[in-house]
Amino acid sequence: MRQAARLPPAGLNAGRAVTYCGGVSSLRVLFIGGSGIISSACSWLAAERDIELFVLNRGVSMDRPLPAQATVLHGDVRDPVSVRDAVGNREFDAVVDWVAFTPEHVQADIDAFRGRTGQYVFISSASAYQTPPARLPVTESTPLRNPFWQYSRDKIACEELLTRAYRDEGFPATIVRPSHTYDKTLVPFDGGWTVLGRMRQGKPVVVHGDGTSLWTLTHHADFARGFVPLLGHPRTVGDVFQITSDDVLTWDQIAGTLAAAAGLTARIVHVPSDAIAAADPEWGAGLLGDKAHSMVFDNSKLRGVVPGYLATIPFEQGAREIVAWHDEDPSRQQVDARLDAVMDKLIETYR
């Protein structure tokens, strides 16, 4: 076994000695959130690797229970007093906020954890990248600009705030950019189960554009294998990493794979993204600001600090998990009636 490296105290972690070795460590880590689609897999892998895990949230998801080893701190992250009461005088080697979406959220974290953590990890989004991208594959140096989606612009503003905090005061920020990450509960189409429900009824489904744009889907367990080794890693502070699969599909293939997992054949109607946005601005914002454009990623930078990282779960397996989970309990098969009606009108016009 190779000898573990020592994290530099740097004063930001109150000089607490921490041993780090390839992601297997005696780290003390706080997750703000921790039972969401992406974070739940990271919680379980962190516990498996003997990280002392604390989770701050208001309640535990029944769909994604936390590992028994996690210490749950009950508090409202939007209430600074509640956070202080829940966290007490604890210090951490890493704090990860899975539910920070605006600069105000991030500033509250800076105020709460300044001098109390050796690393602060902000979960940004690959949708913050230049949209549409001028070059593929996308890397961490791809410019950040998204004129279509407020969600993405807010993430960019959060990143800018953390970059200033790192430069001005040495706040130990690490930025992580996931792309489309899913688990068994998430159908990767707007409307969720509505799309699979239509397939089961023999109805056509909408695929934006001509269905040939390239998209990267990442299973949350694969994301966790890239993410957990970044915690407490001495070479990640002040830096940015994207974590995605290398499994690239067209949107027609994604629809076809979902249908095949349900024992069906997808009947696809292609609709221009601009037309979808005109019919439903909320659906359109996510398309024009993200899904309408081919997105292929280069994970070389991540592999530089997490040697051997490889996403191993293809969407064919993920699609079977999605269908099986929804079939286990019919109450999970929720149809968005409004969006279903929008799809009917678009299909009537464009098929």
Contacts in CASP RR format, 6 or more apart in sequence:
PFRMAT RR
TARGET T0000
AUTHOR 0000-0000-0000
METHOD contacts of the structure
MODEL  1
MRQAARLPPAGLNAGRAVTYCGGVSSLRVLFIGGSGIISSACSWLAAERD
IELFVLNRGVSMDRPLPAQATVLHGDVRDPVSVRDAVGNREFDAVVDWVA
FTPEHVQADIDAFRGRTGQYVFISSASAYQTPPARLPVTESTPLRNPFWQ
YSRDKIACEELLTRAYRDEGFPATIVRPSHTYDKTLVPFDGGWTVLGRMR
QGKPVVVHGDGTSLWTLTHHADFARGFVPLLGHPRTVGDVFQITSDDVLT
WDQIAGTLAAAAGLTARIVHVPSDAIAAADPEWGAGLLGDKAHSMVFDNS
KLRGVVPGYLATIPFEQGAREIVAWHDEDPSRQQVDARLDAVMDKLIETY
R
1 21 0 8 1.000
2 21 0 8 1.000
4 19 0 8 1.000
4 20 0 8 1.000
4 21 0 8 1.000
4 25 0 8 1.000
5 20 0 8 1.000
5 21 0 8 1.000
5 234 0 8 1.000
6 17 0 8 1.000
6 18 0 8 1.000
6 19 0 8 1.000
6 20 0 8 1.000
7 13 0 8 1.000
7 17 0 8 1.000
7 18 0 8 1.000
7 19 0 8 1.000
7 20 0 8 1.000
7 93 0 8 1.000
7 118 0 8 1.000
7 232 0 8 1.000
7 234 0 8 1.000
8 234 0 8 1.000
9 15 0 8 1.000
9 16 0 8 1.000
9 17 0 8 1.000
10 118 0 8 1.000
10 172 0 8 1.000
11 115 0 8 1.000
12 115 0 8 1.000
12 117 0 8 1.000
12 118 0 8 1.000
12 170 0 8 1.000
12 171 0 8 1.000
12 172 0 8 1.000
13 91 0 8 1.000
13 92 0 8 1.000
13 93 0 8 1.000
13 115 0 8 1.000
13 117 0 8 1.000
13 118 0 8 1.000
14 91 0 8 1.000
14 115 0 8 1.000
14 116 0 8 1.000
16 91 0 8 1.000
16 93 0 8 1.000
18 25 0 8 1.000
18 26 0 8 1.000
18 27 0 8 1.000
18 28 0 8 1.000
18 93 0 8 1.000
18 232 0 8 1.000
19 25 0 8 1.000
19 26 0 8 1.000
20 27 0 8 1.000
20 232 0 8 1.000
20 233 0 8 1.000
20 234 0 8 1.000
22 229 0 8 1.000
22 233 0 8 1.000
22 306 0 8 1.000
23 49 0 8 1.000
23 228 0 8 1.000
23 229 0 8 1.000
23 231 0 8 1.000
23 233 0 8 1.000
24 49 0 8 1.000
24 50 0 8 1.000
25 49 0 8 1.000
25 50 0 8 1.000
25 51 0 8 1.000
25 231 0 8 1.000
25 232 0 8 1.000
26 50 0 8 1.000
26 51 0 8 1.000
26 52 0 8 1.000
27 51 0 8 1.000
27 52 0 8 1.000
27 93 0 8 1.000
27 94 0 8 1.000
27 231 0 8 1.000
27 232 0 8 1.000
28 51 0 8 1.000
28 52 0 8 1.000
28 54 0 8 1.000
28 90 0 8 1.000
28 91 0 8 1.000
28 92 0 8 1.000
28 93 0 8 1.000
29 46 0 8 1.000
29 51 0 8 1.000
29 52 0 8 1.000
29 53 0 8 1.000
29 54 0 8 1.000
29 92 0 8 1.000
29 93 0 8 1.000
29 94 0 8 1.000
29 95 0 8 1.000
29 96 0 8 1.000
29 231 0 8 1.000
30 54 0 8 1.000
30 55 0 8 1.000
30 56 0 8 1.000
30 73 0 8 1.000
30 87 0 8 1.000
30 90 0 8 1.000
30 92 0 8 1.000
30 94 0 8 1.000
30 95 0 8 1.000
30 96 0 8 1.000
30 117 0 8 1.000
31 39 0 8 1.000
31 42 0 8 1.000
31 43 0 8 1.000
31 46 0 8 1.000
31 53 0 8 1.000
31 54 0 8 1.000
31 55 0 8 1.000
31 56 0 8 1.000
31 96 0 8 1.000
31 98 0 8 1.000
32 56 0 8 1.000
32 57 0 8 1.000
32 77 0 8 1.000
32 95 0 8 1.000
32 96 0 8 1.000
32 97 0 8 1.000
32 98 0 8 1.000
32 99 0 8 1.000
32 100 0 8 1.000
32 109 0 8 1.000
33 39 0 8 1.000
33 55 0 8 1.000
33 56 0 8 1.000
33 57 0 8 1.000
33 77 0 8 1.000
33 97 0 8 1.000
33 98 0 8 1.000
33 99 0 8 1.000
34 40 0 8 1.000
34 42 0 8 1.000
34 43 0 8 1.000
34 55 0 8 1.000
34 57 0 8 1.000
34 66 0 8 1.000
34 98 0 8 1.000
35 43 0 8 1.000
35 55 0 8 1.000
35 57 0 8 1.000
35 59 0 8 1.000
35 60 0 8 1.000
35 61 0 8 1.000
35 64 0 8 1.000
35 65 0 8 1.000
35 66 0 8 1.000
36 61 0 8 1.000
36 64 0 8 1.000
36 98 0 8 1.000
37 64 0 8 1.000
37 181 0 8 1.000
37 182 0 8 1.000
37 183 0 8 1.000
37 185 0 8 1.000
37 186 0 8 1.000
37 220 0 8 1.000
38 98 0 8 1.000
38 123 0 8 1.000
38 178 0 8 1.000
38 181 0 8 1.000
38 220 0 8 1.000
38 223 0 8 1.000
39 96 0 8 1.000
39 98 0 8 1.000
40 61 0 8 1.000
40 64 0 8 1.000
40 66 0 8 1.000
40 183 0 8 1.000
40 220 0 8 1.000
41 183 0 8 1.000
41 220 0 8 1.000
41 221 0 8 1.000
41 223 0 8 1.000
41 224 0 8 1.000
42 96 0 8 1.000
42 220 0 8 1.000
42 223 0 8 1.000
42 224 0 8 1.000
42 227 0 8 1.000
42 228 0 8 1.000
43 53 0 8 1.000
43 55 0 8 1.000
43 66 0 8 1.000
43 67 0 8 1.000
43 70 0 8 1.000
44 67 0 8 1.000
44 224 0 8 1.000
45 221 0 8 1.000
45 224 0 8 1.000
45 225 0 8 1.000
45 228 0 8 1.000
46 53 0 8 1.000
46 228 0 8 1.000
46 231 0 8 1.000
47 53 0 8 1.000
47 67 0 8 1.000
47 68 0 8 1.000
47 69 0 8 1.000
47 70 0 8 1.000
48 67 0 8 1.000
49 228 0 8 1.000
51 228 0 8 1.000
51 231 0 8 1.000
52 71 0 8 1.000
53 67 0 8 1.000
53 69 0 8 1.000
53 70 0 8 1.000
53 71 0 8 1.000
54 70 0 8 1.000
54 71 0 8 1.000
54 72 0 8 1.000
54 73 0 8 1.000
54 90 0 8 1.000
54 92 0 8 1.000
55 66 0 8 1.000
55 70 0 8 1.000
55 71 0 8 1.000
55 72 0 8 1.000
55 73 0 8 1.000
56 73 0 8 1.000
56 74 0 8 1.000
56 75 0 8 1.000
56 77 0 8 1.000
56 83 0 8 1.000
56 86 0 8 1.000
56 87 0 8 1.000
57 72 0 8 1.000
57 74 0 8 1.000
57 75 0 8 1.000
57 77 0 8 1.000
58 74 0 8 1.000
58 75 0 8 1.000
58 76 0 8 1.000
59 72 0 8 1.000
59 74 0 8 1.000
60 66 0 8 1.000
60 72 0 8 1.000
63 185 0 8 1.000
64 183 0 8 1.000
64 185 0 8 1.000
66 72 0 8 1.000
73 86 0 8 1.000
73 87 0 8 1.000
74 86 0 8 1.000
75 82 0 8 1.000
75 83 0 8 1.000
75 85 0 8 1.000
75 86 0 8 1.000
76 82 0 8 1.000
76 83 0 8 1.000
77 83 0 8 1.000
77 97 0 8 1.000
77 99 0 8 1.000
77 105 0 8 1.000
77 108 0 8 1.000
78 105 0 8 1.000
78 108 0 8 1.000
80 108 0 8 1.000
80 111 0 8 1.000
80 112 0 8 1.000
83 108 0 8 1.000
83 112 0 8 1.000
84 112 0 8 1.000
87 112 0 8 1.000
90 116 0 8 1.000
91 115 0 8 1.000
91 116 0 8 1.000
91 117 0 8 1.000
92 113 0 8 1.000
92 116 0 8 1.000
92 117 0 8 1.000
92 118 0 8 1.000
93 117 0 8 1.000
93 118 0 8 1.000
93 119 0 8 1.000
93 231 0 8 1.000
93 232 0 8 1.000
94 117 0 8 1.000
94 118 0 8 1.000
94 119 0 8 1.000
94 120 0 8 1.000
94 121 0 8 1.000
94 231 0 8 1.000
94 232 0 8 1.000
95 109 0 8 1.000
95 113 0 8 1.000
95 116 0 8 1.000
95 117 0 8 1.000
95 119 0 8 1.000
95 120 0 8 1.000
95 121 0 8 1.000
96 120 0 8 1.000
96 121 0 8 1.000
96 123 0 8 1.000
96 231 0 8 1.000
97 105 0 8 1.000
97 106 0 8 1.000
97 109 0 8 1.000
97 120 0 8 1.000
97 121 0 8 1.000
97 122 0 8 1.000
97 123 0 8 1.000
98 123 0 8 1.000
99 105 0 8 1.000
100 106 0 8 1.000
100 109 0 8 1.000
100 122 0 8 1.000
100 123 0 8 1.000
100 158 0 8 1.000
101 151 0 8 1.000
101 154 0 8 1.000
101 155 0 8 1.000
101 158 0 8 1.000
102 154 0 8 1.000
102 157 0 8 1.000
102 158 0 8 1.000
103 154 0 8 1.000
103 157 0 8 1.000
103 158 0 8 1.000
103 160 0 8 1.000
103 161 0 8 1.000
105 158 0 8 1.000
106 122 0 8 1.000
106 158 0 8 1.000
106 161 0 8 1.000
106 162 0 8 1.000
107 161 0 8 1.000
109 120 0 8 1.000
110 120 0 8 1.000
110 161 0 8 1.000
110 162 0 8 1.000
110 165 0 8 1.000
110 171 0 8 1.000
113 120 0 8 1.000
114 169 0 8 1.000
114 171 0 8 1.000
117 172 0 8 1.000
118 172 0 8 1.000
118 232 0 8 1.000
118 237 0 8 1.000
119 172 0 8 1.000
119 173 0 8 1.000
119 174 0 8 1.000
119 231 0 8 1.000
119 232 0 8 1.000
119 236 0 8 1.000
119 237 0 8 1.000
120 162 0 8 1.000
120 171 0 8 1.000
120 172 0 8 1.000
120 173 0 8 1.000
120 174 0 8 1.000
121 173 0 8 1.000
121 174 0 8 1.000
121 175 0 8 1.000
121 176 0 8 1.000
121 230 0 8 1.000
121 231 0 8 1.000
122 158 0 8 1.000
122 159 0 8 1.000
122 162 0 8 1.000
122 173 0 8 1.000
122 174 0 8 1.000
122 175 0 8 1.000
122 176 0 8 1.000
123 176 0 8 1.000
123 178 0 8 1.000
124 155 0 8 1.000
124 158 0 8 1.000
124 159 0 8 1.000
124 175 0 8 1.000
124 176 0 8 1.000
124 177 0 8 1.000
124 178 0 8 1.000
124 240 0 8 1.000
125 151 0 8 1.000
125 152 0 8 1.000
125 155 0 8 1.000
125 177 0 8 1.000
125 178 0 8 1.000
125 179 0 8 1.000
126 138 0 8 1.000
126 177 0 8 1.000
126 178 0 8 1.000
126 179 0 8 1.000
126 180 0 8 1.000
126 242 0 8 1.000
126 244 0 8 1.000
126 295 0 8 1.000
126 297 0 8 1.000
127 146 0 8 1.000
127 149 0 8 1.000
127 151 0 8 1.000
127 152 0 8 1.000
127 155 0 8 1.000
127 179 0 8 1.000
127 286 0 8 1.000
127 289 0 8 1.000
127 290 0 8 1.000
128 144 0 8 1.000
128 146 0 8 1.000
128 152 0 8 1.000
128 155 0 8 1.000
128 156 0 8 1.000
128 159 0 8 1.000
128 177 0 8 1.000
129 138 0 8 1.000
129 142 0 8 1.000
129 143 0 8 1.000
129 144 0 8 1.000
129 145 0 8 1.000
129 146 0 8 1.000
129 177 0 8 1.000
129 295 0 8 1.000
130 142 0 8 1.000
130 143 0 8 1.000
130 144 0 8 1.000
130 145 0 8 1.000
130 146 0 8 1.000
131 145 0 8 1.000
131 146 0 8 1.000
131 147 0 8 1.000
131 148 0 8 1.000
131 149 0 8 1.000
131 152 0 8 1.000
131 288 0 8 1.000
131 289 0 8 1.000
131 290 0 8 1.000
131 293 0 8 1.000
132 292 0 8 1.000
132 293 0 8 1.000
133 142 0 8 1.000
133 293 0 8 1.000
133 294 0 8 1.000
133 295 0 8 1.000
134 143 0 8 1.000
135 142 0 8 1.000
136 294 0 8 1.000
136 295 0 8 1.000
136 296 0 8 1.000
137 296 0 8 1.000
137 297 0 8 1.000
137 298 0 8 1.000
138 242 0 8 1.000
138 295 0 8 1.000
138 296 0 8 1.000
138 297 0 8 1.000
138 298 0 8 1.000
139 242 0 8 1.000
139 297 0 8 1.000
139 298 0 8 1.000
139 300 0 8 1.000
139 301 0 8 1.000
140 177 0 8 1.000
140 240 0 8 1.000
140 241 0 8 1.000
140 242 0 8 1.000
140 301 0 8 1.000
144 156 0 8 1.000
144 159 0 8 1.000
145 156 0 8 1.000
146 152 0 8 1.000
146 153 0 8 1.000
146 156 0 8 1.000
146 289 0 8 1.000
146 290 0 8 1.000
148 285 0 8 1.000
148 286 0 8 1.000
148 288 0 8 1.000
148 289 0 8 1.000
149 285 0 8 1.000
149 286 0 8 1.000
149 288 0 8 1.000
149 289 0 8 1.000
149 290 0 8 1.000
150 285 0 8 1.000
151 285 0 8 1.000
151 286 0 8 1.000
152 289 0 8 1.000
152 290 0 8 1.000
159 175 0 8 1.000
159 240 0 8 1.000
162 171 0 8 1.000
162 173 0 8 1.000
162 175 0 8 1.000
163 173 0 8 1.000
165 171 0 8 1.000
165 173 0 8 1.000
166 172 0 8 1.000
166 173 0 8 1.000
166 237 0 8 1.000
166 238 0 8 1.000
172 237 0 8 1.000
172 238 0 8 1.000
173 237 0 8 1.000
173 238 0 8 1.000
174 230 0 8 1.000
174 236 0 8 1.000
174 237 0 8 1.000
174 238 0 8 1.000
174 239 0 8 1.000
174 240 0 8 1.000
174 241 0 8 1.000
175 238 0 8 1.000
175 239 0 8 1.000
175 240 0 8 1.000
175 241 0 8 1.000
176 227 0 8 1.000
176 230 0 8 1.000
176 240 0 8 1.000
176 241 0 8 1.000
176 242 0 8 1.000
176 243 0 8 1.000
177 240 0 8 1.000
177 241 0 8 1.000
177 242 0 8 1.000
177 243 0 8 1.000
178 218 0 8 1.000
178 223 0 8 1.000
178 242 0 8 1.000
178 243 0 8 1.000
178 244 0 8 1.000
179 216 0 8 1.000
179 218 0 8 1.000
179 242 0 8 1.000
179 244 0 8 1.000
179 295 0 8 1.000
179 297 0 8 1.000
180 188 0 8 1.000
180 215 0 8 1.000
180 216 0 8 1.000
180 217 0 8 1.000
180 218 0 8 1.000
180 291 0 8 1.000
181 217 0 8 1.000
181 218 0 8 1.000
181 219 0 8 1.000
181 220 0 8 1.000
181 223 0 8 1.000
181 244 0 8 1.000
182 188 0 8 1.000
182 217 0 8 1.000
182 218 0 8 1.000
182 219 0 8 1.000
182 220 0 8 1.000
182 318 0 8 1.000
182 322 0 8 1.000
183 219 0 8 1.000
183 220 0 8 1.000
183 321 0 8 1.000
184 318 0 8 1.000
184 321 0 8 1.000
184 322 0 8 1.000
184 324 0 8 1.000
184 325 0 8 1.000
185 322 0 8 1.000
185 325 0 8 1.000
185 332 0 8 1.000
186 192 0 8 1.000
186 322 0 8 1.000
187 193 0 8 1.000
187 195 0 8 1.000
187 196 0 8 1.000
187 258 0 8 1.000
187 322 0 8 1.000
187 326 0 8 1.000
188 217 0 8 1.000
188 254 0 8 1.000
188 258 0 8 1.000
189 195 0 8 1.000
189 205 0 8 1.000
189 254 0 8 1.000
189 255 0 8 1.000
189 258 0 8 1.000
190 283 0 8 1.000
190 286 0 8 1.000
190 287 0 8 1.000
190 339 0 8 1.000
191 336 0 8 1.000
191 339 0 8 1.000
192 336 0 8 1.000
193 326 0 8 1.000
193 332 0 8 1.000
193 333 0 8 1.000
193 334 0 8 1.000
193 335 0 8 1.000
194 334 0 8 1.000
194 335 0 8 1.000
194 336 0 8 1.000
194 339 0 8 1.000
194 340 0 8 1.000
194 343 0 8 1.000
195 205 0 8 1.000
195 255 0 8 1.000
195 258 0 8 1.000
196 258 0 8 1.000
196 262 0 8 1.000
196 322 0 8 1.000
196 323 0 8 1.000
196 326 0 8 1.000
196 333 0 8 1.000
197 203 0 8 1.000
197 333 0 8 1.000
197 335 0 8 1.000
198 204 0 8 1.000
198 205 0 8 1.000
198 340 0 8 1.000
198 343 0 8 1.000
199 205 0 8 1.000
199 258 0 8 1.000
199 259 0 8 1.000
199 262 0 8 1.000
199 264 0 8 1.000
199 266 0 8 1.000
199 267 0 8 1.000
200 262 0 8 1.000
200 264 0 8 1.000
202 264 0 8 1.000
202 267 0 8 1.000
203 267 0 8 1.000
203 344 0 8 1.000
203 347 0 8 1.000
204 267 0 8 1.000
204 268 0 8 1.000
204 269 0 8 1.000
204 347 0 8 1.000
204 351 0 8 1.000
205 255 0 8 1.000
205 266 0 8 1.000
205 267 0 8 1.000
205 268 0 8 1.000
205 269 0 8 1.000
205 343 0 8 1.000
206 269 0 8 1.000
206 271 0 8 1.000
206 276 0 8 1.000
206 343 0 8 1.000
206 346 0 8 1.000
206 347 0 8 1.000
207 251 0 8 1.000
207 252 0 8 1.000
207 255 0 8 1.000
207 268 0 8 1.000
207 269 0 8 1.000
207 270 0 8 1.000
207 271 0 8 1.000
208 251 0 8 1.000
208 270 0 8 1.000
208 271 0 8 1.000
208 272 0 8 1.000
208 273 0 8 1.000
208 276 0 8 1.000
208 287 0 8 1.000
208 291 0 8 1.000
208 292 0 8 1.000
209 251 0 8 1.000
209 270 0 8 1.000
209 271 0 8 1.000
209 272 0 8 1.000
209 273 0 8 1.000
209 292 0 8 1.000
210 270 0 8 1.000
211 250 0 8 1.000
211 251 0 8 1.000
211 252 0 8 1.000
211 268 0 8 1.000
211 270 0 8 1.000
212 250 0 8 1.000
212 251 0 8 1.000
212 252 0 8 1.000
213 250 0 8 1.000
213 251 0 8 1.000
213 291 0 8 1.000
213 292 0 8 1.000
213 293 0 8 1.000
213 294 0 8 1.000
214 248 0 8 1.000
214 249 0 8 1.000
214 250 0 8 1.000
214 294 0 8 1.000
214 295 0 8 1.000
214 296 0 8 1.000
215 248 0 8 1.000
215 249 0 8 1.000
215 250 0 8 1.000
215 251 0 8 1.000
215 254 0 8 1.000
215 291 0 8 1.000
215 294 0 8 1.000
215 295 0 8 1.000
216 244 0 8 1.000
216 245 0 8 1.000
216 246 0 8 1.000
216 247 0 8 1.000
216 248 0 8 1.000
216 249 0 8 1.000
216 295 0 8 1.000
216 296 0 8 1.000
216 297 0 8 1.000
217 245 0 8 1.000
217 247 0 8 1.000
217 249 0 8 1.000
217 254 0 8 1.000
217 315 0 8 1.000
218 243 0 8 1.000
218 244 0 8 1.000
218 245 0 8 1.000
218 247 0 8 1.000
218 311 0 8 1.000
219 245 0 8 1.000
219 311 0 8 1.000
219 313 0 8 1.000
219 315 0 8 1.000
219 317 0 8 1.000
219 318 0 8 1.000
221 313 0 8 1.000
222 245 0 8 1.000
222 311 0 8 1.000
222 312 0 8 1.000
222 313 0 8 1.000
223 243 0 8 1.000
223 244 0 8 1.000
223 311 0 8 1.000
225 306 0 8 1.000
225 309 0 8 1.000
225 310 0 8 1.000
225 311 0 8 1.000
226 243 0 8 1.000
226 302 0 8 1.000
226 306 0 8 1.000
226 309 0 8 1.000
227 243 0 8 1.000
229 305 0 8 1.000
229 306 0 8 1.000
229 309 0 8 1.000
230 236 0 8 1.000
230 241 0 8 1.000
230 305 0 8 1.000
230 306 0 8 1.000
233 305 0 8 1.000
235 305 0 8 1.000
236 305 0 8 1.000
241 301 0 8 1.000
241 302 0 8 1.000
241 305 0 8 1.000
242 297 0 8 1.000
242 299 0 8 1.000
242 301 0 8 1.000
242 302 0 8 1.000
243 299 0 8 1.000
243 302 0 8 1.000
244 297 0 8 1.000
244 299 0 8 1.000
244 311 0 8 1.000
245 311 0 8 1.000
245 313 0 8 1.000
246 297 0 8 1.000
246 299 0 8 1.000
246 310 0 8 1.000
246 311 0 8 1.000
247 311 0 8 1.000
247 314 0 8 1.000
247 315 0 8 1.000
248 296 0 8 1.000
249 257 0 8 1.000
249 315 0 8 1.000
251 291 0 8 1.000
252 268 0 8 1.000
254 315 0 8 1.000
255 266 0 8 1.000
255 268 0 8 1.000
256 265 0 8 1.000
256 266 0 8 1.000
256 268 0 8 1.000
257 315 0 8 1.000
257 316 0 8 1.000
257 319 0 8 1.000
258 266 0 8 1.000
258 319 0 8 1.000
258 322 0 8 1.000
258 323 0 8 1.000
259 265 0 8 1.000
259 266 0 8 1.000
260 316 0 8 1.000
260 319 0 8 1.000
261 316 0 8 1.000
261 318 0 8 1.000
261 319 0 8 1.000
261 320 0 8 1.000
261 322 0 8 1.000
261 323 0 8 1.000
262 323 0 8 1.000
269 346 0 8 1.000
269 347 0 8 1.000
269 350 0 8 1.000
269 351 0 8 1.000
270 350 0 8 1.000
271 346 0 8 1.000
271 347 0 8 1.000
271 349 0 8 1.000
271 350 0 8 1.000
272 350 0 8 1.000
273 284 0 8 1.000
273 287 0 8 1.000
273 288 0 8 1.000
273 292 0 8 1.000
274 288 0 8 1.000
275 346 0 8 1.000
275 349 0 8 1.000
275 350 0 8 1.000
276 283 0 8 1.000
276 284 0 8 1.000
276 287 0 8 1.000
276 346 0 8 1.000
277 283 0 8 1.000
277 284 0 8 1.000
277 285 0 8 1.000
277 287 0 8 1.000
277 288 0 8 1.000
279 342 0 8 1.000
279 345 0 8 1.000
279 346 0 8 1.000
280 339 0 8 1.000
280 342 0 8 1.000
283 339 0 8 1.000
283 342 0 8 1.000
299 309 0 8 1.000
302 309 0 8 1.000
303 309 0 8 1.000
325 332 0 8 1.000
326 332 0 8 1.000
326 333 0 8 1.000
END
